[in-house]
């Protein structure tokens, strides 16, 4: 299993977006619209947050107990 | 008289049938993700829900995430366990047949735990959705 943060985040966003689009909307057009809103909101929001946090130092790695 | 009597019995019979049907649908919806929608004739939605929940479970297992169980002196694990058990049959198969626990030192442990817990919570929402459809609150 590839451990790419971006890939896993996108996969999670994809599954959750498909799920809620089908759960909350009944018409195909509305489902597609909600899916795009959720997917772009989650992935875009995460990327934006990551970009805003970029200047902060990450510090040394936490030792495993 | 007989006809009138049978007519008065029909609503009771119908409500009893509806109640049994509701219970069967909710049980199926819990045991197999998407099965409640399939029983209600929502074929497309049922199949997609099944695939979505099962994909989340499969990815969670591949990442060796935590399949929550109740731990002593950790009350929040009760909620997490109930949430995870929401996925129905897959939870019990993983836990009791395969003895799956997750691997806390695996690199994908946190991600996998999120996928597994989300699968359970999604199926709980599917049960509520099926209930709404049975009761005519939703299409």
N, CA and C atoms of all chains as a GROMACS GRO file, in nm:
protein
  612
    1UNK      N    1   0.086  -0.120   0.000
    1UNK     CA    2   0.000   0.000   0.000
    1UNK      C    3   0.088   0.124   0.000
    2UNK      N    4   0.074   0.208  -0.102
    2UNK     CA    5   0.156   0.330  -0.107
    2UNK      C    6   0.116   0.425   0.006
    3UNK      N    7   0.217   0.481   0.071
    3UNK     CA    8   0.188   0.569   0.184
    3UNK      C    9   0.216   0.714   0.148
    4UNK      N   10   0.143   0.761   0.051
    4UNK     CA   11   0.151   0.902   0.016
    4UNK      C   12   0.039   0.976   0.088
    5UNK      N   13   0.078   1.078   0.163
    5UNK     CA   14  -0.024   1.156   0.237
    5UNK      C   15  -0.128   1.214   0.140
    6UNK      N   16  -0.078   1.266   0.029
    6UNK     CA   17  -0.169   1.330  -0.068
    6UNK      C   18  -0.266   1.229  -0.126
    7UNK      N   19  -0.214   1.111  -0.161
    7UNK     CA   20  -0.300   1.008  -0.221
    7UNK      C   21  -0.405   0.960  -0.122
    8UNK      N   22  -0.361   0.933   0.000
    8UNK     CA   23  -0.456   0.883   0.102
    8UNK      C   24  -0.560   0.989   0.136
    9UNK      N   25  -0.516   1.113   0.145
    9UNK     CA   26  -0.609   1.222   0.174
    9UNK      C   27  -0.713   1.235   0.061
   10UNK      N   28  -0.664   1.226  -0.063
   10UNK     CA   29  -0.754   1.237  -0.178
   10UNK      C   30  -0.852   1.120  -0.183
   11UNK      N   31  -0.802   1.000  -0.152
   11UNK     CA   32  -0.888   0.882  -0.152
   11UNK      C   33  -0.997   0.894  -0.045
   12UNK      N   34  -0.956   0.941   0.072
   12UNK     CA   35  -1.052   0.959   0.181
   12UNK      C   36  -1.158   1.064   0.141
   13UNK      N   37  -1.111   1.174   0.084
   13UNK     CA   38  -1.203   1.279   0.042
   13UNK      C   39  -1.297   1.228  -0.067
   14UNK      N   40  -1.244   1.146  -0.157
   14UNK     CA   41  -1.326   1.089  -0.264
   14UNK      C   42  -1.439   1.002  -0.208
   15UNK      N   43  -1.403   0.912  -0.117
   15UNK     CA   44  -1.503   0.820  -0.060
   15UNK      C   45  -1.611   0.898   0.017
   16UNK      N   46  -1.566   0.992   0.100
   16UNK     CA   47  -1.662   1.068   0.181
   16UNK      C   48  -1.751   1.157   0.093
   17UNK      N   49  -1.692   1.214  -0.011
   17UNK     CA   50  -1.770   1.302  -0.100
   17UNK      C   51  -1.875   1.223  -0.177
   18UNK      N   52  -1.836   1.108  -0.230
   18UNK     CA   53  -1.932   1.024  -0.303
   18UNK      C   54  -2.045   0.982  -0.208
   19UNK      N   55  -2.006   0.944  -0.087
   19UNK     CA   56  -2.105   0.897   0.010
   19UNK      C   57  -2.208   1.005   0.042
   20UNK      N   58  -2.162   1.122   0.079
   20UNK     CA   59  -2.257   1.227   0.120
   20UNK      C   60  -2.334   1.285   0.002
   21UNK      N   61  -2.273   1.287  -0.115
   21UNK     CA   62  -2.346   1.334  -0.233
   21UNK      C   63  -2.466   1.243  -0.261
   22UNK      N   64  -2.444   1.112  -0.248
   22UNK     CA   65  -2.553   1.018  -0.273
   22UNK      C   66  -2.653   1.014  -0.158
   23UNK      N   67  -2.604   1.040  -0.038
   23UNK     CA   68  -2.692   1.033   0.080
   23UNK      C   69  -2.785   1.153   0.088
   24UNK      N   70  -2.733   1.269   0.055
   24UNK     CA   71  -2.809   1.392   0.078
   24UNK      C   72  -2.886   1.441  -0.043
   25UNK      N   73  -2.843   1.404  -0.163
   25UNK     CA   74  -2.910   1.453  -0.284
   25UNK      C   75  -2.966   1.338  -0.365
   26UNK      N   76  -3.076   1.362  -0.433
   26UNK     CA   77  -3.140   1.256  -0.509
   26UNK      C   78  -3.124   1.275  -0.661
   27UNK      N   79  -3.116   1.399  -0.706
   27UNK     CA   80  -3.101   1.422  -0.851
   27UNK      C   81  -2.954   1.419  -0.888
   28UNK      N   82  -2.928   1.361  -1.006
   28UNK     CA   83  -2.791   1.342  -1.052
   28UNK      C   84  -2.713   1.474  -1.057
   29UNK      N   85  -2.780   1.578  -1.106
   29UNK     CA   86  -2.713   1.709  -1.119
   29UNK      C   87  -2.672   1.764  -0.982
   30UNK      N   88  -2.764   1.754  -0.886
   30UNK     CA   89  -2.735   1.803  -0.751
   30UNK      C   90  -2.628   1.718  -0.682
   31UNK      N   91  -2.631   1.588  -0.712
   31UNK     CA   92  -2.529   1.499  -0.654
   31UNK      C   93  -2.390   1.537  -0.703
   32UNK      N   94  -2.380   1.562  -0.833
   32UNK     CA   95  -2.250   1.599  -0.891
   32UNK      C   96  -2.200   1.731  -0.832
   33UNK      N   97  -2.291   1.824  -0.817
   33UNK     CA   98  -2.254   1.956  -0.763
   33UNK      C   99  -2.204   1.943  -0.620
   34UNK      N  100  -2.278   1.867  -0.538
   34UNK     CA  101  -2.237   1.850  -0.398
   34UNK      C  102  -2.106   1.772  -0.389
   35UNK      N  103  -2.091   1.670  -0.475
   35UNK     CA  104  -1.967   1.592  -0.476
   35UNK      C  105  -1.847   1.684  -0.501
   36UNK      N  106  -1.859   1.768  -0.601
   36UNK     CA  107  -1.747   1.857  -0.634
   36UNK      C  108  -1.720   1.955  -0.521
   37UNK      N  109  -1.828   2.008  -0.462
   37UNK     CA  110  -1.810   2.102  -0.350
   37UNK      C  111  -1.737   2.036  -0.234
   38UNK      N  112  -1.779   1.915  -0.200
   38UNK     CA  113  -1.717   1.845  -0.086
   38UNK      C  114  -1.573   1.807  -0.116
   39UNK      N  115  -1.552   1.748  -0.235
   39UNK     CA  116  -1.419   1.700  -0.269
   39UNK      C  117  -1.318   1.815  -0.279
   40UNK      N  118  -1.356   1.918  -0.352
   40UNK     CA  119  -1.266   2.032  -0.368
   40UNK      C  120  -1.247   2.103  -0.234
   41UNK      N  121  -1.356   2.111  -0.156
   41UNK     CA  122  -1.346   2.174  -0.024
   41UNK      C  123  -1.249   2.102   0.067
   42UNK      N  124  -1.257   1.970   0.067
   42UNK     CA  125  -1.169   1.893   0.158
   42UNK      C  126  -1.023   1.894   0.110
   43UNK      N  127  -1.003   1.862  -0.017
   43UNK     CA  128  -0.865   1.856  -0.068
   43UNK      C  129  -0.805   1.996  -0.074
   44UNK      N  130  -0.882   2.089  -0.129
   44UNK     CA  131  -0.832   2.227  -0.139
   44UNK      C  132  -0.809   2.288  -0.003
   45UNK      N  133  -0.900   2.263   0.090
   45UNK     CA  134  -0.885   2.317   0.225
   45UNK      C  135  -0.761   2.263   0.294
   46UNK      N  136  -0.736   2.133   0.274
   46UNK     CA  137  -0.617   2.072   0.335
   46UNK      C  138  -0.489   2.130   0.275
   47UNK      N  139  -0.490   2.148   0.143
   47UNK     CA  140  -0.371   2.205   0.078
   47UNK      C  141  -0.348   2.350   0.122
   48UNK      N  142  -0.458   2.423   0.134
   48UNK     CA  143  -0.448   2.563   0.179
   48UNK      C  144  -0.393   2.570   0.321
   49UNK      N  145  -0.442   2.484   0.407
   49UNK     CA  146  -0.395   2.481   0.546
   49UNK      C  147  -0.246   2.443   0.550
   50UNK      N  148  -0.210   2.346   0.467
   50UNK     CA  149  -0.069   2.305   0.462
   50UNK      C  150   0.019   2.421   0.414
   51UNK      N  151  -0.030   2.494   0.315
   51UNK     CA  152   0.046   2.608   0.262
   51UNK      C  153   0.061   2.716   0.369
   52UNK      N  154  -0.047   2.742   0.444
   52UNK     CA  155  -0.041   2.844   0.550
   52UNK      C  156   0.055   2.803   0.662
   53UNK      N  157   0.068   2.673   0.684
   53UNK     CA  158   0.156   2.624   0.792
   53UNK      C  159   0.300   2.608   0.746
   54UNK      N  160   0.323   2.627   0.618
   54UNK     CA  161   0.456   2.602   0.563
   54UNK      C  162   0.568   2.681   0.632
   55UNK      N  163   0.547   2.810   0.667
   55UNK     CA  164   0.655   2.887   0.730
   55UNK      C  165   0.692   2.838   0.870
   56UNK      N  166   0.602   2.768   0.935
   56UNK     CA  167   0.631   2.725   1.072
   56UNK      C  168   0.732   2.611   1.072
   57UNK      N  169   0.827   2.615   1.163
   57UNK     CA  170   0.926   2.505   1.168
   57UNK      C  171   0.861   2.376   1.215
   58UNK      N  172   0.903   2.265   1.158
   58UNK     CA  173   0.841   2.137   1.194
   58UNK      C  174   0.903   2.079   1.320
   59UNK      N  175   1.028   2.117   1.352
   59UNK     CA  176   1.092   2.067   1.472
   59UNK      C  177   1.148   1.928   1.452
   60UNK      N  178   1.217   1.879   1.554
   60UNK     CA  179   1.275   1.744   1.542
   60UNK      C  180   1.165   1.639   1.546
   61UNK      N  181   1.188   1.522   1.485
   61UNK     CA  182   1.087   1.416   1.489
   61UNK      C  183   1.065   1.366   1.632
   62UNK      N  184   0.940   1.334   1.661
   62UNK     CA  185   0.904   1.286   1.795
   62UNK      C  186   0.956   1.142   1.811
   63UNK      N  187   1.030   1.115   1.918
   63UNK     CA  188   1.077   0.978   1.937
   63UNK      C  189   0.962   0.884   1.971
   64UNK      N  190   0.970   0.765   1.917
   64UNK     CA  191   0.863   0.667   1.943
   64UNK      C  192   0.883   0.609   2.084
   65UNK      N  193   0.776   0.606   2.165
   65UNK     CA  194   0.793   0.561   2.304
   65UNK      C  195   0.834   0.414   2.311
   66UNK      N  196  -7.074  -0.762   0.741
   66UNK     CA  197  -7.005  -0.762   0.871
   66UNK      C  198  -6.864  -0.817   0.857
   67UNK      N  199  -6.861  -0.929   0.781
   67UNK     CA  200  -6.731  -0.994   0.766
   67UNK      C  201  -6.633  -0.902   0.692
   68UNK      N  202  -6.690  -0.839   0.582
   68UNK     CA  203  -6.604  -0.750   0.504
   68UNK      C  204  -6.556  -0.632   0.588
   69UNK      N  205  -6.658  -0.577   0.665
   69UNK     CA  206  -6.622  -0.461   0.748
   69UNK      C  207  -6.517  -0.501   0.852
   70UNK      N  208  -6.537  -0.621   0.906
   70UNK     CA  209  -6.441  -0.669   1.005
   70UNK      C  210  -6.303  -0.686   0.947
   71UNK      N  211  -6.298  -0.742   0.824
   71UNK     CA  212  -6.167  -0.761   0.762
   71UNK      C  213  -6.102  -0.629   0.727
   72UNK      N  214  -6.191  -0.530   0.691
   72UNK     CA  215  -6.134  -0.398   0.658
   72UNK      C  216  -6.071  -0.333   0.781
   73UNK      N  217  -6.137  -0.355   0.896
   73UNK     CA  218  -6.080  -0.294   1.017
   73UNK      C  219  -5.950  -0.361   1.058
   74UNK      N  220  -5.935  -0.487   1.016
   74UNK     CA  221  -5.812  -0.557   1.053
   74UNK      C  222  -5.694  -0.519   0.963
   75UNK      N  223  -5.726  -0.473   0.844
   75UNK     CA  224  -5.617  -0.448   0.749
   75UNK      C  225  -5.513  -0.347   0.795
   76UNK      N  226  -5.559  -0.231   0.850
   76UNK     CA  227  -5.455  -0.135   0.891
   76UNK      C  228  -5.360  -0.192   0.994
   77UNK      N  229  -5.415  -0.270   1.088
   77UNK     CA  230  -5.331  -0.333   1.190
   77UNK      C  231  -5.231  -0.429   1.128
   78UNK      N  232  -5.283  -0.508   1.031
   78UNK     CA  233  -5.194  -0.603   0.964
   78UNK      C  234  -5.085  -0.530   0.888
   79UNK      N  235  -5.128  -0.421   0.821
   79UNK     CA  236  -5.031  -0.345   0.742
   79UNK      C  237  -4.922  -0.285   0.829
   80UNK      N  238  -4.966  -0.229   0.946
   80UNK     CA  239  -4.866  -0.167   1.032
   80UNK      C  240  -4.772  -0.273   1.089
   81UNK      N  241  -4.830  -0.395   1.114
   81UNK     CA  242  -4.745  -0.503   1.164
   81UNK      C  243  -4.644  -0.545   1.058
   82UNK      N  244  -4.695  -0.553   0.931
   82UNK     CA  245  -4.606  -0.589   0.822
   82UNK      C  246  -4.500  -0.481   0.803
   83UNK      N  247  -4.543  -0.357   0.812
   83UNK     CA  248  -4.448  -0.247   0.794
   83UNK      C  249  -4.341  -0.251   0.902
   84UNK      N  250  -4.385  -0.282   1.024
   84UNK     CA  251  -4.290  -0.288   1.133
   84UNK      C  252  -4.190  -0.401   1.110
   85UNK      N  253  -4.238  -0.518   1.069
   85UNK     CA  254  -4.148  -0.630   1.043
   85UNK      C  255  -4.055  -0.598   0.927
   86UNK      N  256  -4.111  -0.534   0.824
   86UNK     CA  257  -4.030  -0.497   0.708
   86UNK      C  258  -3.924  -0.395   0.747
   87UNK      N  259  -3.968  -0.301   0.832
   87UNK     CA  260  -3.872  -0.199   0.878
   87UNK      C  261  -3.758  -0.263   0.954
   88UNK      N  262  -3.793  -0.354   1.044
   88UNK     CA  263  -3.689  -0.420   1.123
   88UNK      C  264  -3.595  -0.501   1.035
   89UNK      N  265  -3.652  -0.573   0.938
   89UNK     CA  266  -3.570  -0.654   0.847
   89UNK      C  267  -3.477  -0.565   0.765
   90UNK      N  268  -3.531  -0.452   0.721
   90UNK     CA  269  -3.450  -0.360   0.639
   90UNK      C  270  -3.337  -0.300   0.721
   91UNK      N  271  -3.368  -0.259   0.843
   91UNK     CA  272  -3.265  -0.199   0.928
   91UNK      C  273  -3.157  -0.300   0.965
   92UNK      N  274  -3.200  -0.422   0.991
   92UNK     CA  275  -3.102  -0.526   1.025
   92UNK      C  276  -3.011  -0.556   0.906
   93UNK      N  277  -3.073  -0.567   0.789
   93UNK     CA  278  -2.994  -0.593   0.667
   93UNK      C  279  -2.900  -0.476   0.640
   94UNK      N  280  -2.951  -0.354   0.662
   94UNK     CA  281  -2.868  -0.235   0.637
   94UNK      C  282  -2.747  -0.232   0.730
   95UNK      N  283  -2.766  -0.281   0.852
   95UNK     CA  284  -2.652  -0.284   0.945
   95UNK      C  285  -2.554  -0.395   0.909
   96UNK      N  286  -2.608  -0.514   0.881
   96UNK     CA  287  -2.520  -0.629   0.858
   96UNK      C  288  -2.438  -0.615   0.730
   97UNK      N  289  -2.503  -0.572   0.624
   97UNK     CA  290  -2.434  -0.558   0.495
   97UNK      C  291  -2.452  -0.415   0.445
   98UNK      N  292  -2.345  -0.338   0.437
   98UNK     CA  293  -2.358  -0.199   0.391
   98UNK      C  294  -2.428  -0.190   0.255
   99UNK      N  295  -2.531  -0.108   0.247
   99UNK     CA  296  -2.604  -0.089   0.122
   99UNK      C  297  -2.719  -0.186   0.103
  100UNK      N  298  -2.726  -0.290   0.184
  100UNK     CA  299  -2.832  -0.392   0.167
  100UNK      C  300  -2.970  -0.334   0.195
  101UNK      N  301  -2.979  -0.241   0.288
  101UNK     CA  302  -3.108  -0.179   0.317
  101UNK      C  303  -3.163  -0.106   0.196
  102UNK      N  304  -3.074  -0.035   0.126
  102UNK     CA  305  -3.118   0.036   0.006
  102UNK      C  306  -3.153  -0.062  -0.106
  103UNK      N  307  -3.078  -0.170  -0.115
  103UNK     CA  308  -3.111  -0.271  -0.217
  103UNK      C  309  -3.249  -0.331  -0.190
  104UNK      N  310  -3.280  -0.357  -0.063
  104UNK     CA  311  -3.410  -0.413  -0.028
  104UNK      C  312  -3.523  -0.316  -0.060
  105UNK      N  313  -3.491  -0.188  -0.057
  105UNK     CA  314  -3.593  -0.087  -0.085
  105UNK      C  315  -3.599  -0.050  -0.233
  106UNK      N  316  -3.523  -0.124  -0.314
  106UNK     CA  317  -3.528  -0.102  -0.458
  106UNK      C  318  -3.437   0.008  -0.508
  107UNK      N  319  -3.352   0.058  -0.420
  107UNK     CA  320  -3.257   0.163  -0.461
  107UNK      C  321  -3.127   0.095  -0.504
  108UNK      N  322  -3.131   0.036  -0.620
  108UNK     CA  323  -3.021  -0.050  -0.666
  108UNK      C  324  -2.891   0.026  -0.682
  109UNK      N  325  -2.896   0.134  -0.755
  109UNK     CA  326  -2.773   0.210  -0.785
  109UNK      C  327  -2.707   0.261  -0.657
  110UNK      N  328  -2.789   0.321  -0.573
  110UNK     CA  329  -2.736   0.375  -0.447
  110UNK      C  330  -2.683   0.263  -0.357
  111UNK      N  331  -2.757   0.155  -0.350
  111UNK     CA  332  -2.714   0.043  -0.265
  111UNK      C  333  -2.580  -0.013  -0.306
  112UNK      N  334  -2.560  -0.031  -0.436
  112UNK     CA  335  -2.434  -0.085  -0.486
  112UNK      C  336  -2.319   0.012  -0.460
  113UNK      N  337  -2.343   0.139  -0.485
  113UNK     CA  338  -2.235   0.238  -0.464
  113UNK      C  339  -2.202   0.250  -0.316
  114UNK      N  340  -2.304   0.250  -0.230
  114UNK     CA  341  -2.278   0.257  -0.086
  114UNK      C  342  -2.197   0.135  -0.040
  115UNK      N  343  -2.234   0.019  -0.092
  115UNK     CA  344  -2.161  -0.103  -0.059
  115UNK      C  345  -2.013  -0.089  -0.096
  116UNK      N  346  -1.990  -0.042  -0.217
  116UNK     CA  347  -1.851  -0.029  -0.264
  116UNK      C  348  -1.774   0.075  -0.183
  117UNK      N  349  -1.840   0.186  -0.151
  117UNK     CA  350  -1.773   0.293  -0.077
  117UNK      C  351  -1.732   0.244   0.063
  118UNK      N  352  -1.826   0.182   0.133
  118UNK     CA  353  -1.796   0.137   0.270
  118UNK      C  354  -1.692   0.025   0.268
  119UNK      N  355  -1.708  -0.070   0.176
  119UNK     CA  356  -1.612  -0.181   0.170
  119UNK      C  357  -1.473  -0.132   0.129
  120UNK      N  358  -1.467  -0.033   0.042
  120UNK     CA  359  -1.337   0.022   0.004
  120UNK      C  360  -1.270   0.086   0.125
  121UNK      N  361  -1.349   0.160   0.204
  121UNK     CA  362  -1.293   0.222   0.325
  121UNK      C  363  -1.241   0.115   0.421
  122UNK      N  364  -1.315   0.007   0.436
  122UNK     CA  365  -1.270  -0.102   0.524
  122UNK      C  366  -1.142  -0.165   0.470
  123UNK      N  367  -1.140  -0.192   0.340
  123UNK     CA  368  -1.023  -0.258   0.279
  123UNK      C  369  -0.898  -0.170   0.291
  124UNK      N  370  -0.912  -0.042   0.263
  124UNK     CA  371  -0.797   0.049   0.273
  124UNK      C  372  -0.750   0.058   0.418
  125UNK      N  373  -0.847   0.067   0.510
  125UNK     CA  374  -0.812   0.072   0.652
  125UNK      C  375  -0.733  -0.050   0.696
  126UNK      N  376  -0.772  -0.166   0.647
  126UNK     CA  377  -0.700  -0.290   0.683
  126UNK      C  378  -0.563  -0.296   0.618
  127UNK      N  379  -0.555  -0.254   0.491
  127UNK     CA  380  -0.426  -0.254   0.423
  127UNK      C  381  -0.326  -0.162   0.493
  128UNK      N  382  -0.378  -0.054   0.551
  128UNK     CA  383  -0.292   0.039   0.623
  128UNK      C  384  -0.266  -0.005   0.767
  129UNK      N  385  -0.328  -0.116   0.805
  129UNK     CA  386  -0.313  -0.173   0.939
  129UNK      C  387  -0.362  -0.078   1.048
  130UNK      N  388  -0.475  -0.015   1.020
  130UNK     CA  389  -0.534   0.076   1.118
  130UNK      C  390  -0.598   0.002   1.234
  131UNK      N  391  -0.639   0.078   1.332
  131UNK     CA  392  -0.696   0.020   1.454
  131UNK      C  393  -0.843  -0.013   1.434
  132UNK      N  394  -0.879  -0.138   1.462
  132UNK     CA  395  -1.019  -0.176   1.466
  132UNK      C  396  -1.058  -0.168   1.614
  133UNK      N  397  -1.128  -0.062   1.648
  133UNK     CA  398  -1.147  -0.030   1.790
  133UNK      C  399  -1.217  -0.141   1.866
  134UNK      N  400  -1.174  -0.158   1.989
  134UNK     CA  401  -1.239  -0.246   2.086
  134UNK      C  402  -1.232  -0.175   2.221
  135UNK      N  403  -1.321  -0.216   2.311
  135UNK     CA  404  -1.328  -0.148   2.441
  135UNK      C  405  -1.206  -0.184   2.524
  136UNK      N  406  -1.139  -0.081   2.576
  136UNK     CA  407  -1.023  -0.101   2.662
  136UNK      C  408  -1.057  -0.056   2.803
  137UNK      N  409  -1.006  -0.125   2.903
  137UNK     CA  410  -1.035  -0.085   3.042
  137UNK      C  411  -0.977   0.053   3.074
  138UNK      N  412  -1.053   0.129   3.151
  138UNK     CA  413  -1.014   0.264   3.194
  138UNK      C  414  -1.000   0.362   3.078
  139UNK      N  415  -1.058   0.331   2.963
  139UNK     CA  416  -1.058   0.424   2.850
  139UNK      C  417  -1.200   0.434   2.795
  140UNK      N  418  -1.284   0.517   2.860
  140UNK     CA  419  -1.427   0.520   2.824
  140UNK      C  420  -1.453   0.564   2.679
  141UNK      N  421  -1.362   0.644   2.622
  141UNK     CA  422  -1.386   0.688   2.484
  141UNK      C  423  -1.378   0.573   2.384
  142UNK      N  424  -1.310   0.465   2.423
  142UNK     CA  425  -1.303   0.350   2.332
  142UNK      C  426  -1.440   0.283   2.317
  143UNK      N  427  -1.530   0.307   2.414
  143UNK     CA  428  -1.665   0.252   2.400
  143UNK      C  429  -1.734   0.316   2.279
  144UNK      N  430  -1.724   0.449   2.272
  144UNK     CA  431  -1.785   0.520   2.158
  144UNK      C  432  -1.720   0.479   2.027
  145UNK      N  433  -1.588   0.471   2.028
  145UNK     CA  434  -1.516   0.434   1.905
  145UNK      C  435  -1.552   0.293   1.861
  146UNK      N  436  -1.568   0.204   1.959
  146UNK     CA  437  -1.604   0.066   1.926
  146UNK      C  438  -1.745   0.059   1.868
  147UNK      N  439  -1.837   0.133   1.930
  147UNK     CA  440  -1.973   0.135   1.876
  147UNK      C  441  -1.974   0.191   1.735
  148UNK      N  442  -1.896   0.295   1.713
  148UNK     CA  443  -1.886   0.352   1.578
  148UNK      C  444  -1.831   0.253   1.478
  149UNK      N  445  -1.726   0.182   1.518
  149UNK     CA  446  -1.665   0.083   1.428
  149UNK      C  447  -1.758  -0.034   1.402
  150UNK      N  448  -1.831  -0.075   1.506
  150UNK     CA  449  -1.924  -0.187   1.489
  150UNK      C  450  -2.038  -0.152   1.395
  151UNK      N  451  -2.054  -0.023   1.370
  151UNK     CA  452  -2.156   0.020   1.275
  151UNK      C  453  -2.137  -0.037   1.137
  152UNK      N  454  -2.015  -0.080   1.104
  152UNK     CA  455  -1.992  -0.136   0.970
  152UNK      C  456  -2.056  -0.274   0.953
  153UNK      N  457  -2.102  -0.332   1.064
  153UNK     CA  458  -2.177  -0.456   1.055
  153UNK      C  459  -2.091  -0.580   1.044
  154UNK      N  460  -2.127  -0.668   0.953
  154UNK     CA  461  -2.059  -0.798   0.940
  154UNK      C  462  -1.907  -0.785   0.923
  155UNK      N  463  -1.858  -0.691   0.842
  155UNK     CA  464  -1.712  -0.682   0.826
  155UNK      C  465  -1.638  -0.668   0.959
  156UNK      N  466  -1.696  -0.594   1.054
  156UNK     CA  467  -1.631  -0.576   1.184
  156UNK      C  468  -1.612  -0.712   1.252
  157UNK      N  469  -1.718  -0.791   1.255
  157UNK     CA  470  -1.713  -0.918   1.328
  157UNK      C  471  -1.626  -1.021   1.254
  158UNK      N  472  -1.629  -1.017   1.122
  158UNK     CA  473  -1.542  -1.107   1.044
  158UNK      C  474  -1.396  -1.073   1.072
  159UNK      N  475  -1.365  -0.942   1.065
  159UNK     CA  476  -1.226  -0.901   1.087
  159UNK      C  477  -1.180  -0.934   1.228
  160UNK      N  478  -1.266  -0.907   1.324
  160UNK     CA  479  -1.225  -0.921   1.463
  160UNK      C  480  -1.224  -1.067   1.510
  161UNK      N  481  -1.329  -1.139   1.479
  161UNK     CA  482  -1.342  -1.272   1.539
  161UNK      C  483  -1.296  -1.386   1.448
  162UNK      N  484  -1.298  -1.366   1.318
  162UNK     CA  485  -1.252  -1.473   1.228
  162UNK      C  486  -1.105  -1.454   1.194
  163UNK      N  487  -1.068  -1.330   1.155
  163UNK     CA  488  -0.929  -1.306   1.118
  163UNK      C  489  -0.843  -1.259   1.236
  164UNK      N  490  -0.906  -1.228   1.348
  164UNK     CA  491  -0.830  -1.180   1.464
  164UNK      C  492  -0.758  -1.049   1.438
  165UNK      N  493  -0.816  -0.969   1.349
  165UNK     CA  494  -0.752  -0.843   1.311
  165UNK      C  495  -0.754  -0.744   1.428
  166UNK      N  496  -0.641  -0.677   1.451
  166UNK     CA  497  -0.635  -0.576   1.556
  166UNK      C  498  -0.579  -0.444   1.506
  167UNK      N  499  -0.501  -0.449   1.400
  167UNK     CA  500  -0.426  -0.331   1.358
  167UNK      C  501  -0.285  -0.340   1.412
  168UNK      N  502  -0.201  -0.252   1.365
  168UNK     CA  503  -0.060  -0.256   1.405
  168UNK      C  504  -0.016  -0.114   1.439
  169UNK      N  505   0.003  -0.089   1.568
  169UNK     CA  506   0.027   0.048   1.612
  169UNK      C  507   0.159   0.106   1.560
  170UNK      N  508   0.253   0.020   1.524
  170UNK     CA  509   0.381   0.071   1.474
  170UNK      C  510   0.382   0.082   1.320
  171UNK      N  511   0.271   0.045   1.256
  171UNK     CA  512   0.265   0.057   1.110
  171UNK      C  513   0.261   0.204   1.070
  172UNK      N  514   0.322   0.236   0.958
  172UNK     CA  515   0.329   0.376   0.914
  172UNK      C  516   0.190   0.433   0.885
  173UNK      N  517   0.099   0.347   0.842
  173UNK     CA  518  -0.035   0.396   0.806
  173UNK      C  519  -0.139   0.377   0.914
  174UNK      N  520  -0.094   0.356   1.035
  174UNK     CA  521  -0.186   0.322   1.146
  174UNK      C  522  -0.294   0.429   1.166
  175UNK      N  523  -0.254   0.556   1.172
  175UNK     CA  524  -0.352   0.662   1.199
  175UNK      C  525  -0.450   0.678   1.082
  176UNK      N  526  -0.396   0.675   0.962
  176UNK     CA  527  -0.482   0.684   0.844
  176UNK      C  528  -0.579   0.567   0.840
  177UNK      N  529  -0.524   0.448   0.863
  177UNK     CA  530  -0.608   0.328   0.858
  177UNK      C  531  -0.718   0.332   0.962
  178UNK      N  532  -0.686   0.381   1.082
  178UNK     CA  533  -0.788   0.392   1.186
  178UNK      C  534  -0.900   0.486   1.143
  179UNK      N  535  -0.862   0.596   1.078
  179UNK     CA  536  -0.962   0.692   1.030
  179UNK      C  537  -1.052   0.626   0.926
  180UNK      N  538  -0.993   0.550   0.834
  180UNK     CA  539  -1.074   0.482   0.732
  180UNK      C  540  -1.170   0.382   0.795
  181UNK      N  541  -1.121   0.304   0.891
  181UNK     CA  542  -1.206   0.200   0.952
  181UNK      C  543  -1.320   0.262   1.033
  182UNK      N  544  -1.288   0.364   1.110
  182UNK     CA  545  -1.392   0.429   1.190
  182UNK      C  546  -1.494   0.498   1.099
  183UNK      N  547  -1.444   0.560   0.993
  183UNK     CA  548  -1.535   0.628   0.900
  183UNK      C  549  -1.629   0.528   0.833
  184UNK      N  550  -1.578   0.410   0.800
  184UNK     CA  551  -1.663   0.308   0.738
  184UNK      C  552  -1.780   0.273   0.830
  185UNK      N  553  -1.751   0.257   0.960
  185UNK     CA  554  -1.857   0.225   1.055
  185UNK      C  555  -1.958   0.338   1.068
  186UNK      N  556  -1.909   0.460   1.075
  186UNK     CA  557  -2.000   0.574   1.090
  186UNK      C  558  -2.084   0.595   0.964
  187UNK      N  559  -2.023   0.571   0.847
  187UNK     CA  560  -2.100   0.586   0.723
  187UNK      C  561  -2.215   0.485   0.720
  188UNK      N  562  -2.186   0.362   0.763
  188UNK     CA  563  -2.293   0.261   0.760
  188UNK      C  564  -2.404   0.294   0.860
  189UNK      N  565  -2.368   0.355   0.973
  189UNK     CA  566  -2.473   0.397   1.067
  189UNK      C  567  -2.565   0.500   1.002
  190UNK      N  568  -2.506   0.591   0.926
  190UNK     CA  569  -2.588   0.690   0.855
  190UNK      C  570  -2.675   0.623   0.749
  191UNK      N  571  -2.623   0.518   0.688
  191UNK     CA  572  -2.702   0.445   0.587
  191UNK      C  573  -2.823   0.378   0.651
  192UNK      N  574  -2.806   0.329   0.774
  192UNK     CA  575  -2.920   0.267   0.844
  192UNK      C  576  -3.030   0.372   0.866
  193UNK      N  577  -2.987   0.491   0.911
  193UNK     CA  578  -3.085   0.597   0.935
  193UNK      C  579  -3.152   0.641   0.804
  194UNK      N  580  -3.075   0.644   0.696
  194UNK     CA  581  -3.131   0.682   0.566
  194UNK      C  582  -3.234   0.578   0.520
  195UNK      N  583  -3.201   0.450   0.539
  195UNK     CA  584  -3.295   0.344   0.501
  195UNK      C  585  -3.423   0.355   0.584
  196UNK      N  586  -3.407   0.388   0.710
  196UNK     CA  587  -3.523   0.405   0.798
  196UNK      C  588  -3.613   0.519   0.747
  197UNK      N  589  -3.551   0.629   0.708
  197UNK     CA  590  -3.628   0.742   0.654
  197UNK      C  591  -3.701   0.702   0.526
  198UNK      N  592  -3.637   0.621   0.443
  198UNK     CA  593  -3.702   0.580   0.317
  198UNK      C  594  -3.821   0.489   0.347
  199UNK      N  595  -3.802   0.396   0.440
  199UNK     CA  596  -3.913   0.306   0.476
  199UNK      C  597  -4.032   0.385   0.529
  200UNK      N  598  -4.005   0.485   0.607
  200UNK     CA  599  -4.114   0.562   0.668
  200UNK      C  600  -4.168   0.671   0.577
  201UNK      N  601  -4.113   0.681   0.458
  201UNK     CA  602  -4.165   0.775   0.359
  201UNK      C  603  -4.118   0.917   0.376
  202UNK      N  604  -4.018   0.937   0.458
  202UNK     CA  605  -3.968   1.074   0.477
  202UNK      C  606  -3.872   1.115   0.366
  203UNK      N  607  -3.818   1.016   0.298
  203UNK     CA  608  -3.724   1.042   0.190
  203UNK      C  609  -3.758   0.954   0.072
  204UNK      N  610  -3.713   0.994  -0.045
  204UNK     CA  611  -3.739   0.915  -0.167
  204UNK      C  612  -3.633   0.808  -0.183
   0.00000   0.00000   0.00000
